[in-house]
Amino acid sequence: GKITDEVFGEAYAPPRSDGSGQDRGLLRRALLLFGEAGFVSRNGRLLDRDGRQLAVEIIEYSRSFLPHIEAYVKNLRLLGIDATIRMVDAVQYEERRKNFDFDLTTRRFALSSTPGESMRSYWSSMTAKLNGSNNLAGIADPVVDALIEKALAAETREDLYVACRALDRVLRAGRYWIPMWYKPTHWIAAWDVFGRPQVKPRYDRGVIQTWWTDAEKLKRIGG
């Protein structure tokens, strides 16, 4: 009774669009969900029970993510949401982030391959209202706290694996963030004169310290 039944079924994954940038099926589904939550679409505006339009502001300091954010904002506006992007300088962004003074923002989370103490910083109740923490969603769930402690106290790799998979299920079901984009490869430009180990690191783009200058390749370019 402390968690939704969804956690025990198929793991939640965000819906896939048709790639058009304006998937009518998903937009209709979104409107149905808003309707179930008490919102009404009227004259192109999504209104709550008091007649106020739903509004959201996304703060950002770098233009690198704008192509991704603008596509999202376009679809929010199609639903009747007053969605805006506010560009601020890096100092103001950091101050607002530390004080949780935003509706939405972008953030890259990078954890170690073996989960550890950083899990508390990202998801535990103790950091939900701690200014400057990485718990940007304000997650304060005793179930999440218990699973974090279970993972940290794990004495075997198998126990750690099970605890983290359970934590992943609960966090997914909470829908605390919206995945923006994912690219499973790193592109590197380099002169083709290097030899590299046959077995590559699993979680690194390439350890340059393990490369060597290949004499035959060097000859081909007149080196």
C-alpha positions in Angstrom: 0.0 0.0 0.0 3.0 2.4 0.1 3.7 2.3 -3.6 1.6 2.1 -6.7 0.7 -1.3 -8.2 2.3 -0.1 -11.4 5.7 -0.8 -9.8 5.0 -4.6 -9.9 3.9 -4.7 -13.6 5.8 -3.7 -16.7 8.4 -1.1 -15.9 7.3 2.4 -16.9 8.9 3.8 -20.1 8.0 7.1 -21.7 5.7 6.7 -24.8 7.4 6.7 -28.2 6.2 9.2 -30.7 6.0 8.8 -34.5 9.0 11.1 -34.9 7.0 13.8 -36.7 7.5 16.3 -33.8 3.7 16.6 -33.6 2.3 13.2 -32.8 -1.5 13.6 -32.8 -2.1 10.4 -31.0 0.1 11.3 -28.1 -1.4 14.9 -28.0 -4.9 13.4 -27.8 -3.8 11.0 -25.0 -2.3 14.0 -23.1 -5.5 15.9 -23.3 -7.4 12.9 -22.0 -5.1 12.7 -19.0 -5.5 16.4 -18.3 -9.2 16.0 -18.5 -9.1 13.2 -16.0 -7.1 15.5 -13.7 -9.8 18.2 -13.9 -8.5 20.4 -16.7 -10.6 21.8 -19.5 -9.5 22.8 -23.0 -11.3 26.0 -24.0 -10.5 28.4 -26.9 -7.0 26.8 -27.2 -6.2 27.2 -23.5 -5.9 24.5 -20.9 -7.7 25.7 -17.8 -8.0 24.4 -14.3 -11.2 24.3 -12.2 -10.8 28.0 -11.3 -10.4 29.0 -15.0 -6.7 29.6 -14.8 -4.5 28.6 -17.7 -1.8 26.0 -16.9 1.6 27.7 -17.3 5.2 26.4 -17.0 8.5 28.2 -17.3 11.7 26.4 -18.3 14.9 28.1 -17.2 18.1 27.5 -19.1 21.5 29.3 -19.5 23.0 27.4 -22.4 21.6 27.5 -26.0 22.9 24.0 -26.6 19.7 22.4 -25.4 17.3 24.9 -27.1 16.5 22.7 -30.1 15.3 20.0 -27.8 13.5 22.3 -25.4 11.8 24.3 -28.1 10.3 21.1 -29.6 8.8 20.2 -26.2 7.5 23.7 -25.7 5.8 23.7 -29.1 3.8 20.6 -28.1 2.9 22.0 -24.7 1.5 25.1 -26.5 -0.5 22.9 -28.8 -2.1 21.4 -25.7 -3.1 24.9 -24.5 -0.3 25.3 -21.9 1.4 28.7 -21.6 4.9 27.3 -21.9 7.9 29.6 -22.0 11.7 29.4 -22.0 13.6 31.9 -19.8 17.3 32.3 -20.7 19.4 33.5 -17.8 23.1 33.9 -17.2 25.1 31.1 -15.6 25.3 32.9 -12.2 21.5 33.5 -12.0 20.8 29.9 -13.2 23.0 28.4 -10.5 21.4 30.6 -7.8 17.9 29.6 -9.0 18.8 26.0 -9.2 20.3 26.0 -5.7 17.1 27.5 -4.3 14.7 25.4 -6.4 13.4 28.6 -8.0 12.1 27.1 -11.2 9.2 25.1 -12.8 11.4 23.0 -15.1 15.1 22.9 -16.0 17.5 20.6 -17.7 20.2 18.5 -15.9 22.5 15.7 -16.7 22.8 13.1 -14.0 25.9 11.0 -14.0 26.4 8.4 -11.3 29.2 5.9 -10.8 28.8 2.4 -12.3 28.5 1.1 -8.7 25.8 3.2 -7.0 26.9 4.7 -3.7 26.3 7.7 -1.3 25.5 10.0 -4.2 22.0 8.3 -4.3 21.1 10.2 -1.2 22.0 13.5 -2.9 19.8 12.8 -5.9 16.7 11.2 -4.4 16.5 11.0 -0.6 14.1 13.0 1.6 17.0 14.5 3.5 18.0 16.5 0.4 14.6 17.3 -0.9 14.7 20.8 0.7 18.4 21.1 1.0 19.5 24.1 -1.0 22.1 23.2 -3.6 21.4 19.5 -3.6 21.0 17.4 -6.7 17.4 16.4 -5.7 15.9 18.9 -8.2 12.6 17.1 -8.3 12.2 17.4 -4.5 11.7 13.6 -4.1 10.7 12.9 -0.5 9.4 9.3 -0.5 10.0 6.9 2.5 10.0 4.0 0.1 12.8 5.6 -2.0 14.7 6.3 1.3 14.4 2.7 2.4 15.5 1.3 -0.9 18.5 3.7 -1.0 19.6 2.5 2.5 19.0 -1.1 1.4 21.3 -0.6 -1.6 24.0 1.1 0.5 23.9 -1.7 3.1 24.1 -4.4 0.5 26.9 -7.0 1.3 26.9 -8.7 -2.1 26.8 -7.5 -5.7 23.6 -9.5 -6.2 21.8 -7.7 -3.2 23.0 -4.3 -4.6 21.6 -5.2 -8.0 18.2 -6.2 -6.7 17.9 -3.1 -4.5 18.9 -0.8 -7.3 16.5 -2.4 -9.7 13.7 -2.0 -7.2 14.7 1.6 -6.7 14.7 2.2 -10.4 11.1 0.8 -10.7 9.8 3.1 -8.0 11.6 6.2 -9.4 10.3 5.4 -12.9 6.7 5.1 -11.6 7.1 8.5 -9.9 7.7 10.3 -13.3 9.9 12.8 -11.7 11.7 13.8 -14.9 11.3 13.9 -18.7 14.1 12.2 -20.7 15.4 14.7 -23.2 17.8 12.8 -25.5 20.2 9.9 -25.4 23.2 9.0 -27.5 25.0 5.8 -26.7 28.2 6.7 -28.6 31.0 9.3 -28.4 32.5 10.6 -31.7 36.2 11.3 -31.6 38.3 12.7 -34.4 42.0 11.6 -34.4 44.8 11.0 -36.8 44.7 7.3 -37.9 48.2 6.6 -36.5 47.3 5.0 -33.2 46.9 1.5 -32.0 44.3 0.7 -29.4 43.6 -2.2 -27.1 41.3 -4.8 -28.6 39.1 -4.8 -25.5 37.6 -1.4 -25.0 36.4 0.0 -21.7 32.6 -0.5 -21.1 31.9 2.8 -19.6 34.5 5.2 -21.1 34.9 6.8 -24.5 38.4 5.5 -24.7 41.4 5.7 -22.3 43.9 7.7 -24.4 46.8 6.7 -22.0 46.4 3.2 -23.4 46.9 4.2 -27.0 50.2 3.9 -28.8 51.7 5.2 -32.0 51.5 2.4 -34.7 54.7 2.5 -36.8 53.0 1.1 -39.9 50.2 3.6 -39.8 52.7 6.4 -39.2 54.6 5.4 -42.4 51.4 5.6 -44.5 51.1 9.3 -43.8 54.9 10.0 -44.2 55.6 10.2 -40.5 
